[in-house]
Amino acid sequence: MKYVSTRDKSVRLSGAEAIARGLSRDGGLFVPETIPALESGAIGKLCAMTYRERAAYIMGLYLDDYTPEELASFAERAYGDAFDTPLTAPVRSVDEKTHVLELWHGPTCAFKDMALQMLPHLLTSALLKTGEEKRVCILVATSGDTGKAALEGFRDVGRTRIMVFYPRDGVSDIQKLQMTSQAGENVGVCAVAGNFDDAQTGVKTIFSDEAFREEIAERGWFLSSANSINWGRLLPQIVYYISAYCDLVNRGAVKAGEKINFCVPTGNFGNILAGYYAMRMGLPVNRLVCASNRNDVLTDFIKTGVYDKNRPFHATISPSMDILVSSNLERLLFDFSGCDDKATAGYMAGLSSTGRYEVTPDVKAKLDAVFSGGFRSDEQTKETIGKVFWEQAYLIDTHTAVAWGVLEDYRAKTGDETPCVVVSTASPYKFCAAVLDALGDREETDGVGLIDRLAEKSGTKAPRPLAALKTAEARFTDCAEKDAMLPVVRDFLR
Ligand SMILES: *Cc1c(COP(=O)(O)O)cnc(C)c1O
């Protein structure tokens, strides 16, 4: 199985090469040349497997340059004791037609763990397979969840180091302490005196600094990224869509072959795109419902076929979805345009020059056939958290609540009663202040103390990694000026 760039199909690489390289030099993303089909009987076989076995099986369909033994061993290690349930990604049934796929049982309590616990194995193995002799330094700019999940995934992984920059005033106290207390010999964390954009711009500047790349290459290092454009992050996410379906079949909630919907809280379009790939493989999916917060650029895109990022940016209580440029949409455009690299490159050129592009009627028709979209305000999201808690005795986080609300709107509008899986992306304990507020307990402070407060108020238990923060100490206290991030990386690689 080969991978091609969405902007130039003549760039054709093995899976290991695509994962090692991350992004194509033409700026495109790597996609599988053909999407493998689940053979008849595959769902039946997968139903009888554990999550880890499902992961090895499904990833094997895409990565024929990795052996089944390698993939099985990666799955064992990625989805082992770091998860607080042997089910890895359990499905909770709320009523006959509504189910919740909980993707936050990993070490950092957000869905990023599903991919970032696997990526280090895929990447370090890719380095060996491609004959890369240098060691890799992962650089991450984070607005919260990605940084911690990447640190936890790469900690003490051989031949790697990881440096995370976060905006000093742009993450919650819990997210900050999660990162600054990170254990591991190969990790570094540094605040940036600025906002998320400053941190991200700083990291991009380091990536594009040829002289610096040469300097560290002489010392045996190269730079790579752990963000969701890497195929090695998308692939592990396909697994849980198929796994959730199997779980529903196993419990008799759907009949084998019966179609279901998924409703996904979306930012960068990475999570929901994995659901689309699962559907293209033959998973019985009726519709994918794309849920946004006030940053509703995707809702408009799905409605009109026009992607336009020229609009105000809103800081919301679901911050991991506060995004105006959904990078992974590029992969969908490539697929919908019949693998037309020129057309895809054209859309992306429009996005970078005018902030906007409009898809052809043919692409729009394909979009209509699969995707629905909707958005929810912060006020509505808090209402949903309260309602679900009081009516269902189930505590959900702000991102999950966006999806829950959008699903209610979708059902009311369309009358579509197909069984639906709401994809739940974070533990409510990651966003204590907003969740407490939703339960009618407005707190003036942020702080780790809110973890106990939420446990008391809701009668639920905090996940162990978050409860442990109460006694955690910050190891990393440095703060860099936004134009002085490069020396931090230089020091880190000494
Ligand atoms: C990253 C994240 C999302 C958005 O996922 P995308 O792949 O960017 O669409 C949603 N919820 C949470 C909690 C996240 O951390």
The ligand as an SDF file (V2000), in Angstrom:
LIG
                    3D

 15 15  0  0  0  0  0  0  0  0999 V2000
   -8.5920   17.8160   19.7720 C   0  0  0  0  0  0  0  0  0  0  0  0
   -9.9200   17.7330   20.4090 C   0  0  0  0  0  0  0  0  0  0  0  0
  -11.1130   17.8280   19.6430 C   0  0  0  0  0  0  0  0  0  0  0  0
  -11.1090   18.1040   18.1500 C   0  0  0  0  0  0  0  0  0  0  0  0
  -10.5810   17.0360   17.4160 O   0  0  0  0  0  0  0  0  0  0  0  0
  -10.2230   17.2440   15.8770 P   0  0  0  0  0  0  0  0  0  0  0  0
   -9.5400   16.0000   15.4570 O   0  0  0  0  0  0  0  0  0  0  0  0
   -9.2750   18.4290   15.8540 O   0  0  0  0  0  0  0  0  0  0  0  0
  -11.4670   17.5040   15.1510 O   0  0  0  0  0  0  0  0  0  0  0  0
  -12.3260   17.6730   20.2930 C   0  0  0  0  0  0  0  0  0  0  0  0
  -12.3840   17.4820   21.6330 N   0  0  0  0  0  0  0  0  0  0  0  0
  -11.2740   17.4110   22.3830 C   0  0  0  0  0  0  0  0  0  0  0  0
  -11.4250   17.2230   23.8580 C   0  0  0  0  0  0  0  0  0  0  0  0
  -10.0020   17.5220   21.8090 C   0  0  0  0  0  0  0  0  0  0  0  0
   -8.9130   17.4420   22.5940 O   0  0  0  0  0  0  0  0  0  0  0  0
  1  2  1  0
  2  3  1  0
  2 14  2  0
  3  4  1  0
  3 10  2  0
  4  5  1  0
  5  6  1  0
  6  7  2  0
  6  8  1  0
  6  9  1  0
 10 11  1  0
 11 12  2  0
 12 13  1  0
 12 14  1  0
 14 15  1  0
M  END
$$$$
